[in-house]
Amino acid sequence: MFYELFVLDNLEHKNKYPYIRDKDDVAVLISTIEADVDILVTGDKDFDDVKLARPKILKARQFFEEYIE
């Protein structure tokens, strides 16, 4: 499986991104959008209400059922 490390240093325009309840998750959300990732796998419930076409936000079980089984 391929992965790439992406670091976002500047969060100046964070208001143009979808709202997420936990401010500690803002950097994660923005980084995944800016890095143009396909899938974000997380168990963090704060991502449940974030609606995006890309990245696709999945729980670990959803990822496993869609891509591994």
ChimeraX attribute file (.defattr): number of C-alpha atoms within 10 A of each C-alpha:
attribute: neighborCount
match mode: 1-to-1
recipient: residues
	/A:1	2
	/A:2	3
	/A:3	6
	/A:4	7
	/A:5	5
	/A:6	11
	/A:7	12
	/A:8	12
	/A:9	8
	/A:10	10
	/A:11	11
	/A:12	7
	/A:13	8
	/A:14	13
	/A:15	9
	/A:16	8
	/A:17	11
	/A:18	14
	/A:19	15
	/A:20	16
	/A:21	13
	/A:22	11
	/A:23	10
	/A:24	9
	/A:25	14
	/A:26	17
	/A:27	16
	/A:28	13
	/A:29	19
	/A:30	19
	/A:31	18
	/A:32	19
	/A:33	17
	/A:34	12
	/A:35	14
	/A:36	11
	/A:37	15
	/A:38	12
	/A:39	14
	/A:40	19
	/A:41	16
	/A:42	15
	/A:43	13
	/A:44	11
	/A:45	11
	/A:46	13
	/A:47	20
	/A:48	13
	/A:49	11
	/A:50	14
	/A:51	13
	/A:52	10
	/A:53	8
	/A:54	13
	/A:55	18
	/A:56	14
	/A:57	20
	/A:58	18
	/A:59	15
	/A:60	13
	/A:61	13
	/A:62	12
	/A:63	17
	/A:64	12
	/A:65	9
	/A:66	10
	/A:67	8
	/A:68	8
	/A:69	6
